[in-house]
Amino acid sequence: MSVAGKTAIITGSNSGIGLGVARELAKAGANITLNSFTDSEEDHTLAASLASEFGVTANYVRADMSNPDDCRALIEAAGGCDILINNAGIQHVASIPDFAVEKWDAIIAINLSSAFHTTAAALPVMRERGWGRVVNIASAHGLTASPFKSAYVAAKHGIVGLTKVTALETAEEPITANAICPGYVLTPLVEAQIPDTMKEYGLSREEVIRDVIMTRQPSKSFATVEQLGGTTLYLCSDAAAQVTGTTISVDGGWTAL
Ligand code: NAD
């Protein structure tokens, strides 16, 4: 079974990892639904350019992943779902006493609860179509922790747990659920953390990259969005039909430390 002709929905996919994974799936022939909360002209142009570059069907659906109804409506609007990539995510860095409640709520909603809502809407569709793949983009922070990232670490550990439950509830069906745990990938999300970390530790940008970010990543280099797309393709392949309820780290050795 290849992904060609399958319908893939990727949450939070107008930039970074989501877009990279969408591109790799489109390159392999999957029809794509891109998503974000913005609904800009560029979002629709992005979908059109995927369609023309790879000869697949691609559309863009606005849905705010902090809103449960939007999450469920996204699956409906895509008009089918064989592959669900739960990728939307945000970050905020502060110590627990200083962590704004609205930031905690937003991270839990977007990084964790959205995956519950999209999965709940997608599983009946996959069952009807007789095949499915759920790929949750977790993080090395789904397996380990860092100070000042309480909500993110809690949400990412939570999505690893949700992945296991999804796998158990679909274990006897041709549906799998797995989580990819990337280390650092240079995307807008990571770029946005650099100024906060510079402030938190009183370091320059270069020092933050070398002494804070890469101290956790023994390879000393960023993972790429193409590598995460390749890992997703593997999880969608027949070779991975018995790979379910687990995590795959793409973290340059982070979790080996
Ligand atoms: P990014 O900021 O480039 O992309 C985040 C995406 O989520 C964007 O498309 C954005 O539009 C979307 N998004 C944010 N809020 C949304 C909302 N309310 N509704 C719908 N979409 C929303 O970041 P990224 O680095 O590509 O992160 C993607 C995922 O990968 C996140 O879940 C992140 O936690 C995870 N991750 C990233 C890294 C990394 O180093 N970049 C490492 C591990 C895990």
Residues whose N, C-alpha, C, O or C-beta is under 5 A from the ligand:
A	BS01	NAD	G12 S13 N14 S15 G16 I17 G18 N35 S36 F37 A63 D64 M65 S66 N87 A88 G89 I110 I137 A138 S139 A140 P182 G183 Y184 V185 T187 P188 L189 V190
